[in-house]
Amino acid sequence: MLEKDNTYFMKEALKEARKAFEKEEVPVGAIVVHKDSIIIGRAHNQAEMLHDATAHAEMLAITQAAEFLENWRLLDCTLYVTLEPCMMCCGAMVLSRLPLLIYGADDPKHGAVTSIAESLANPSLNHKVKIVSGVLQGECAAIMGEFFQKLRKRNKGNISEPQ
């Protein structure tokens, strides 16, 4: 895949992250692209709105993509996400047989690709997910920083950062 394609699709994921930001959700956006060309899943974090800890952007986009394909196996698909996925989302990628993950910013508190764990690198897994990181890293990190800065101001510094 060409670098401009990665940038284009990550910008689409950032559009989803901005939707989450506007709804006062942690601003993470994700899209699933089929055969390097068509977006078949698009979502942003909705844990607060849905009162559901599993309503991460990646989980919702994976579900949409599976519904589109009428198949739980996301072969020939790429997941683009603005923030390094957590352990739960990494598990969903493996279980859905997703071949490629492309993400923007690292997540030092919850990221399970390289930050707190290397969950996708476990040699015991029956499926391997290839990883590309750092695509539009600055933009992806900036929206997270802006969100938590706004939250701290509103709560006068007394916050526990949600995922």
Backbone as CSV, one residue per row, in Angstrom:
resi,resn,N_x,N_y,N_z,CA_x,CA_y,CA_z,C_x,C_y,C_z
1,MET,0.844,-1.184,0.000,0.000,0.000,0.000,0.887,1.245,0.000
2,LEU,0.524,2.222,-0.768,1.304,3.439,-0.864,1.092,4.312,0.362
3,GLU,2.126,5.084,0.706,2.061,5.946,1.888,0.893,6.932,1.800
4,LYS,0.634,7.483,0.610,-0.475,8.430,0.500,-1.808,7.751,0.821
5,ASP,-1.943,6.476,0.498,-3.152,5.759,0.846,-3.309,5.652,2.358
6,ASN,-2.212,5.330,3.042,-2.266,5.246,4.505,-2.668,6.587,5.108
7,THR,-2.111,7.651,4.572,-2.440,8.986,5.062,-3.910,9.312,4.796
8,TYR,-4.378,9.011,3.606,-5.781,9.270,3.268,-6.715,8.539,4.231
9,PHE,-6.476,7.259,4.438,-7.365,6.476,5.291,-7.237,6.876,6.761
10,MET,-6.041,7.257,7.194,-5.904,7.709,8.587,-6.647,9.030,8.783
11,LYS,-6.684,9.863,7.768,-7.471,11.105,7.867,-8.959,10.781,8.022
12,GLU,-9.407,9.717,7.390,-10.794,9.281,7.566,-11.025,8.810,9.008
13,ALA,-10.066,8.099,9.563,-10.174,7.674,10.963,-10.164,8.895,11.891
14,LEU,-9.375,9.895,11.564,-9.356,11.128,12.356,-10.704,11.853,12.322
15,LYS,-11.411,11.777,11.213,-12.759,12.362,11.152,-13.656,11.700,12.196
16,GLU,-13.510,10.391,12.344,-14.279,9.672,13.369,-13.851,10.093,14.768
17,ALA,-12.562,10.272,14.969,-12.063,10.706,16.284,-12.648,12.075,16.645
18,ARG,-12.771,12.949,15.656,-13.356,14.277,15.918,-14.831,14.167,16.318
19,LYS,-15.538,13.216,15.745,-16.935,12.987,16.147,-16.992,12.585,17.619
20,ALA,-16.089,11.711,18.025,-16.036,11.299,19.430,-15.725,12.497,20.314
21,PHE,-14.774,13.311,19.908,-14.391,14.512,20.661,-15.609,15.405,20.892
22,GLU,-16.383,15.633,19.830,-17.569,16.492,19.925,-18.617,15.931,20.871
23,LYS,-18.632,14.607,21.029,-19.598,13.950,21.918,-19.030,13.708,23.315
24,GLU,-17.852,14.293,23.577,-17.158,14.143,24.853,-16.797,12.697,25.168
25,GLU,-16.523,11.935,24.102,-15.981,10.584,24.222,-14.474,10.693,23.998
26,VAL,-13.717,9.738,24.516,-12.284,9.717,24.231,-12.133,9.661,22.710
27,PRO,-11.402,10.613,22.119,-11.403,10.775,20.663,-10.535,9.765,19.908
28,VAL,-11.079,8.577,19.767,-10.435,7.540,18.967,-11.365,7.214,17.808
29,GLY,-10.790,7.148,16.622,-11.556,6.795,15.435,-10.929,5.614,14.742
30,ALA,-11.766,4.814,14.086,-11.279,3.635,13.374,-12.077,3.421,12.107
31,ILE,-11.401,2.899,11.097,-12.079,2.472,9.871,-11.504,1.134,9.444
32,VAL,-12.315,0.356,8.758,-11.864,-0.901,8.159,-11.974,-0.722,6.652
33,VAL,-10.876,-1.006,5.968,-10.795,-0.862,4.516,-10.663,-2.249,3.905
34,HIS,-11.510,-2.532,2.916,-11.488,-3.825,2.239,-10.728,-3.708,0.928
35,LYS,-9.800,-4.615,0.715,-9.002,-4.678,-0.521,-8.364,-3.340,-0.880
36,ASP,-7.873,-2.639,0.127,-7.138,-1.379,-0.045,-7.919,-0.281,-0.760
37,SER,-9.255,-0.400,-0.790,-9.971,0.604,-1.565,-11.276,1.113,-0.967
38,ILE,-12.091,0.257,-0.344,-13.413,0.684,0.093,-13.542,0.584,1.611
39,ILE,-14.063,1.642,2.202,-14.288,1.651,3.645,-15.572,0.880,3.929
40,ILE,-15.459,-0.192,4.727,-16.624,-1.031,5.031,-16.992,-0.998,6.510
41,GLY,-16.233,-0.276,7.295,-16.537,-0.089,8.711,-15.975,1.245,9.143
42,ARG,-16.754,1.974,9.936,-16.345,3.323,10.337,-16.970,3.595,11.698
43,ALA,-16.141,3.947,12.689,-16.698,4.172,14.025,-15.763,5.029,14.871
44,HIS,-16.319,5.493,15.970,-15.560,6.220,16.982,-15.971,5.683,18.348
45,ASN,-15.166,5.990,19.351,-15.480,5.516,20.696,-16.881,5.962,21.103
46,GLN,-17.620,5.050,21.740,-18.970,5.351,22.210,-19.240,4.740,23.583
47,ALA,-18.187,4.493,24.349,-18.336,3.849,25.655,-19.220,4.656,26.603
48,GLU,-19.052,5.960,26.625,-19.856,6.806,27.520,-21.318,6.817,27.091
49,MET,-21.540,7.022,25.805,-22.900,7.113,25.292,-23.667,5.805,25.452
50,LEU,-23.007,4.701,25.177,-23.668,3.399,25.224,-23.565,2.723,26.596
51,HIS,-22.810,3.345,27.501,-22.577,2.742,28.828,-22.021,1.330,28.661
52,ASP,-21.014,1.228,27.790,-20.471,-0.075,27.417,-18.959,0.031,27.276
53,ALA,-18.234,-0.622,28.172,-16.771,-0.576,28.149,-16.187,-1.189,26.884
54,THR,-16.965,-1.987,26.175,-16.458,-2.609,24.950,-16.726,-1.775,23.692
55,ALA,-17.351,-0.633,23.832,-17.721,0.187,22.674,-16.563,1.056,22.197
56,HIS,-15.417,0.412,21.975,-14.263,1.100,21.418,-14.449,1.223,19.909
57,ALA,-13.822,2.225,19.335,-13.926,2.472,17.899,-13.571,1.229,17.082
58,GLU,-12.500,0.543,17.481,-12.061,-0.642,16.731,-13.120,-1.736,16.753
59,MET,-13.691,-1.983,17.927,-14.691,-3.045,18.068,-15.912,-2.749,17.196
60,LEU,-16.357,-1.513,17.228,-17.539,-1.126,16.455,-17.271,-1.181,14.954
61,ALA,-16.084,-0.742,14.534,-15.738,-0.784,13.103,-15.582,-2.227,12.618
62,ILE,-15.000,-3.082,13.444,-14.859,-4.505,13.088,-16.239,-5.140,12.925
63,THR,-17.163,-4.821,13.825,-18.518,-5.363,13.735,-19.212,-4.902,12.451
64,GLN,-19.075,-3.621,12.132,-19.672,-3.110,10.889,-19.094,-3.805,9.663
65,ALA,-17.776,-3.989,9.659,-17.127,-4.628,8.522,-17.599,-6.073,8.357
66,ALA,-17.714,-6.785,9.453,-18.189,-8.177,9.399,-19.623,-8.229,8.879
67,GLU,-20.449,-7.282,9.312,-21.826,-7.233,8.810,-21.843,-6.945,7.309
68,PHE,-20.997,-6.029,6.863,-20.924,-5.701,5.437,-20.524,-6.928,4.617
69,LEU,-19.507,-7.636,5.079,-19.002,-8.808,4.355,-19.853,-10.057,4.565
70,GLU,-20.745,-9.983,5.556,-21.521,-11.152,5.972,-20.589,-12.317,6.294
71,ASN,-19.515,-11.962,7.003,-18.498,-12.943,7.369,-17.682,-12.378,8.520
72,TRP,-17.443,-13.158,9.542,-16.648,-12.688,10.675,-15.165,-12.644,10.354
73,ARG,-14.749,-13.299,9.290,-13.345,-13.281,8.888,-13.090,-12.040,8.029
74,LEU,-12.252,-11.169,8.516,-11.963,-9.923,7.796,-10.701,-10.055,6.951
75,LEU,-10.673,-11.090,6.154,-9.562,-11.294,5.235,-9.571,-10.169,4.209
76,ASP,-8.426,-9.802,3.718,-8.304,-8.706,2.733,-8.726,-7.355,3.299
77,CYS,-8.653,-7.183,4.622,-9.039,-5.924,5.246,-7.870,-5.323,6.026
78,THR,-7.932,-4.022,6.198,-6.968,-3.282,7.002,-7.747,-2.437,7.988
79,LEU,-7.305,-2.452,9.248,-7.891,-1.596,10.272,-6.982,-0.397,10.469
80,TYR,-7.547,0.794,10.313,-6.851,2.046,10.609,-7.453,2.595,11.884
81,VAL,-6.616,2.932,12.850,-7.108,3.488,14.105,-6.148,4.577,14.567
82,THR,-6.702,5.624,15.136,-5.906,6.786,15.509,-5.021,6.549,16.723
83,LEU,-5.367,5.587,17.562,-4.612,5.325,18.788,-4.286,3.838,18.882
84,GLU,-3.125,3.535,19.390,-2.704,2.145,19.586,-3.796,1.364,20.317
85,PRO,-4.237,0.249,19.767,-5.331,-0.522,20.371,-4.979,-1.157,21.718
86,CYS,-6.014,-1.350,22.515,-5.894,-2.001,23.815,-5.903,-3.525,23.643
87,MET,-5.764,-4.226,24.744,-5.731,-5.689,24.733,-7.012,-6.279,24.134
88,MET,-8.161,-5.745,24.521,-9.439,-6.253,24.009,-9.508,-6.120,22.488
89,CYS,-9.147,-4.954,21.991,-9.232,-4.705,20.554,-8.213,-5.542,19.785
90,CYS,-7.042,-5.756,20.367,-6.053,-6.641,19.734,-6.602,-8.057,19.636
91,GLY,-7.273,-8.508,20.688,-7.888,-9.829,20.657,-8.921,-9.942,19.555
92,ALA,-9.719,-8.902,19.377,-10.736,-8.907,18.324,-10.100,-8.968,16.938
93,MET,-8.964,-8.300,16.779,-8.270,-8.345,15.483,-7.802,-9.759,15.169
94,VAL,-7.228,-10.421,16.152,-6.755,-11.795,15.948,-7.936,-12.709,15.637
95,LEU,-8.997,-12.609,16.430,-10.151,-13.487,16.242,-10.857,-13.259,14.911
96,SER,-10.815,-12.026,14.403,-11.463,-11.735,13.125,-10.531,-11.952,11.928
97,ARG,-9.324,-12.439,12.213,-8.337,-12.757,11.165,-7.927,-11.536,10.347
98,LEU,-7.926,-10.384,10.987,-7.525,-9.154,10.324,-6.037,-9.230,9.962
99,PRO,-5.665,-9.032,8.708,-4.258,-9.180,8.334,-3.359,-7.985,8.648
100,LEU,-3.940,-6.765,8.726,-3.096,-5.578,8.860,-3.748,-4.529,9.754
101,LEU,-2.959,-4.018,10.693,-3.342,-2.906,11.568,-2.434,-1.736,11.269
102,ILE,-3.023,-0.567,11.061,-2.260,0.665,10.886,-2.802,1.658,11.907
103,TYR,-1.911,2.148,12.782,-2.381,3.103,13.791,-1.493,4.335,13.854
104,GLY,-2.045,5.373,14.475,-1.365,6.664,14.543,-0.470,6.817,15.754
105,ALA,-1.066,7.135,16.892,-0.300,7.461,18.096,-0.208,6.270,19.046
106,ASP,0.916,6.209,19.754,1.074,5.206,20.801,0.194,5.571,21.988
107,ASP,-0.202,4.556,22.761,-0.990,4.762,23.978,-0.215,4.163,25.148
108,PRO,0.566,4.991,25.853,1.424,4.472,26.919,0.674,3.881,28.113
109,LYS,-0.609,4.174,28.253,-1.376,3.650,29.395,-2.139,2.369,29.091
110,HIS,-2.624,2.217,27.868,-3.482,1.078,27.538,-3.065,0.328,26.274
111,GLY,-2.115,0.850,25.526,-1.746,0.261,24.242,-1.130,-1.116,24.376
112,ALA,-1.730,-2.080,23.698,-1.286,-3.471,23.824,-0.593,-3.991,22.569
113,VAL,-0.169,-3.083,21.689,0.593,-3.490,20.512,2.085,-3.427,20.832
114,THR,2.521,-2.307,21.442,3.924,-2.173,21.849,4.107,-1.502,23.207
115,SER,3.159,-0.688,23.651,3.368,0.146,24.834,3.375,-0.615,26.158
116,ILE,2.290,-1.290,26.497,2.258,-2.031,27.764,2.378,-3.538,27.554
117,ALA,2.170,-3.967,26.329,2.279,-5.384,25.976,2.493,-5.478,24.478
118,GLU,2.979,-6.602,24.061,3.118,-6.887,22.630,2.188,-8.045,22.298
119,SER,0.904,-7.791,22.509,-0.087,-8.873,22.424,-0.213,-9.485,21.031
120,LEU,0.042,-8.722,19.987,-0.075,-9.261,18.639,1.165,-10.048,18.224
121,ALA,2.223,-9.962,19.006,3.467,-10.652,18.684,3.592,-12.008,19.368
122,ASN,2.580,-12.413,20.114,2.638,-13.683,20.829,2.760,-14.832,19.832
123,PRO,3.826,-15.629,19.914,4.022,-16.709,18.939,2.988,-17.832,19.039
124,SER,2.244,-17.881,20.128,1.227,-18.924,20.288,-0.073,-18.621,19.556
125,LEU,-0.236,-17.396,19.088,-1.477,-17.029,18.407,-1.617,-17.780,17.092
126,ASN,-2.844,-18.138,16.757,-3.105,-18.863,15.512,-3.156,-17.942,14.294
127,HIS,-3.158,-16.634,14.518,-3.216,-15.671,13.418,-2.265,-14.524,13.728
128,LYS,-1.566,-14.064,12.741,-0.629,-12.948,12.888,-1.180,-11.708,12.203
129,VAL,-1.114,-10.601,12.918,-1.542,-9.306,12.389,-0.284,-8.482,12.126
130,LYS,-0.108,-8.033,10.905,1.004,-7.137,10.589,0.668,-5.750,11.131
131,ILE,1.711,-4.999,11.486,1.508,-3.713,12.158,2.318,-2.624,11.474
132,VAL,1.664,-1.485,11.254,2.330,-0.268,10.820,1.899,0.801,11.818
133,SER,2.866,1.470,12.427,2.518,2.499,13.418,3.080,3.857,13.002
134,GLY,2.554,4.899,13.642,3.082,6.242,13.438,2.515,7.001,12.256
135,VAL,1.461,6.502,11.613,0.862,7.217,10.488,0.062,8.405,11.030
136,LEU,0.439,9.607,10.623,-0.141,10.862,11.126,-0.109,10.911,12.653
137,GLN,0.988,10.431,13.201,1.143,10.342,14.656,0.894,11.684,15.350
138,GLY,1.430,12.759,14.814,1.267,14.073,15.434,-0.189,14.494,15.537
139,GLU,-0.928,14.340,14.450,-2.347,14.710,14.454,-3.152,13.819,15.392
140,CYS,-2.830,12.533,15.383,-3.556,11.587,16.233,-3.287,11.859,17.716
141,ALA,-2.045,12.181,18.051,-1.705,12.502,19.443,-2.297,13.850,19.851
142,ALA,-2.339,14.789,18.930,-2.823,16.137,19.251,-4.286,16.141,19.677
143,ILE,-5.133,15.372,19.015,-6.545,15.362,19.373,-6.744,14.745,20.755
144,MET,-5.925,13.746,21.092,-5.999,13.163,22.430,-5.560,14.188,23.479
145,GLY,-4.454,14.873,23.213,-3.961,15.889,24.144,-4.963,17.003,24.355
146,GLU,-5.565,17.455,23.277,-6.571,18.521,23.366,-7.771,18.067,24.188
147,PHE,-8.202,16.832,23.983,-9.350,16.301,24.709,-9.082,16.263,26.214
148,PHE,-7.941,15.708,26.608,-7.666,15.580,28.039,-7.339,16.923,28.681
149,GLN,-6.774,17.856,27.920,-6.551,19.205,28.435,-7.903,19.877,28.720
150,LYS,-8.826,19.737,27.798,-10.174,20.290,27.976,-10.871,19.646,29.174
151,LEU,-10.729,18.352,29.308,-11.347,17.628,30.420,-10.751,18.066,31.757
152,ARG,-9.432,18.248,31.803,-8.784,18.702,33.043,-9.253,20.094,33.432
153,LYS,-9.378,20.979,32.445,-9.859,22.337,32.725,-11.263,22.289,33.311
154,ARG,-12.107,21.498,32.674,-13.496,21.391,33.120,-13.590,20.805,34.531
155,ASN,-12.736,19.832,34.813,-12.780,19.159,36.117,-11.721,19.679,37.079
156,LYS,-11.095,20.798,36.705,-10.065,21.434,37.526,-8.953,20.476,37.916
157,GLY,-8.525,19.652,36.964,-7.387,18.778,37.184,-7.717,17.459,37.845
158,ASN,-8.940,17.248,38.269,-9.305,16.011,38.962,-9.994,15.044,38.006
159,ILE,-9.199,14.339,37.222,-9.804,13.360,36.322,-9.037,12.059,36.368
160,SER,-9.733,11.048,36.074,-9.138,9.751,35.801,-9.358,9.527,34.328
161,GLU,-8.286,9.409,33.552,-8.413,9.338,32.105,-9.059,8.026,31.685
162,PRO,-10.259,8.091,31.096,-10.916,6.877,30.614,-10.286,6.394,29.330
163,GLN,-10.539,5.134,28.987,-10.050,4.584,27.703,-11.085,4.823,26.653
